Amino acid sequence: MTYRAGIIGAGGIAGLGILGMHDEEDIGRKKFEASHAGGYAATDGVELVAIADLDEEKLSTFGDAWDLPDDALYADHTAMLEAEDLDVVSVCTPSFLHHDHVTDAVEIGDPDVVWCEKPIASSVSDAEGMIAACEEADAELLVNHSFRFTEKLERLRALVQEEDLLGDVHSVSAQYRMELLRNSTHLLDTLVYLLDARAESVTGHITGENEAVESLDAAVDVDDAGGGGFVVMDDGTFVTVDCTIPREDSSMTLNFVGSGGKLYMNNDDGEWRYWGLEDGEHTEADLPGIEGAWTWDEDYQRAFPNAAAHVVALLDGEAENRSPGTDALRSLEIIVAFYLSEYTGGRVEIPLSRPLRDVTITSW
């Protein structure tokens, strides 16, 4: 059988391409594998059958680029959900719309899987509402923190969590580019994924700077900005986060120090290094089962077909959700807490109290 997929939001990550990542002349013309449409196209057992977007010009461009007929293009996502019998719905709209579009998907369209772009939402309460709506509808909420769908990071997590590669992790330092919601959610999700931990307390700093107006040709001011701070995880790990760096100067780096060794990850430069600790001496060694290091050109490109294949496995009932909404909530909590700490001048405890869960950080 072939499962039927629909997409809400005909933007760059849905399949049109993104300025800053792709050549401008290719936007809206080339099929990009690193997209939801590209993931479906590269995967057996699932077919993209419909797309919805309020922007009719963008909708038409998407249809031309991905060879969809006119009757598969919907200006109203609710009309698409009502008319199409969809097994999976991708939500590729701005983060502040994720709550409404995910809940509409499961309440109107009744898919078995919702593949939602990162970050999960713009507020903790919205994220919790999405998780609850999907649980009520017995649908899997799969959040597209795409690094989780790469073989190398999946293997690294097994080394850390199952094979005790680092022992007890004491400290992590992490760096990446601004802005926190648009970009740094990848870094923070990688952190909570490898540690399998949740933040307990956060002290943050927000710069107020962002680069999206230029790189995305965006015309709307938003809250999303550079920032970072100190995070104490519930397993006792102390984490420093610096996501204030301009795109051209940045590398995604994480340094782990534990009782069993040290791990250095630099995804932009494609360099992962590990040193085991024995009798007080660090000795460099290979990461078992991992050849080379994670790279944007190779691993990121494969992440979307891998995620689409995971969607099919979820629909077949043959897999456990690799990137559930409950995990995505962990990175969002840290970002929101950075903002709360900046504007209150104090430390923020997680889980957030009821009123603080409603604080919304606007982004594109």
Secondary structure, DSSP 8 states (H G I E B T S, - for coil): --EEEEEE--SIIIII--BTTB-GGGTTTS--SSSHHHHHHTSTTEEEEEEE-S-HHHHHHHHHHTT--GGGEES-HHHHHHHS--SEEEE-S-GGGHHHHHHHIIIII--SEEEEESSS-SSHHHHHHHHHHHHHTT-EEEEE-GGGGSHHHHHHHHHHHTS-SSSSEEEEEEEEES-IIIIIHHHHHHHHHHHT--EEEEEEEE-----HHHHS---S--S---EEEEEEETTS-EEEEEEEE-GGG---EEEEEETTEEEEEETTTTEEEEEEEETTEEEEE--TT--S---IIIIIHHHHHHHHHHHHHHHTT----SSBHHHHHHHHHHHHHHHHHHHHTS-EESS--GGGGG------
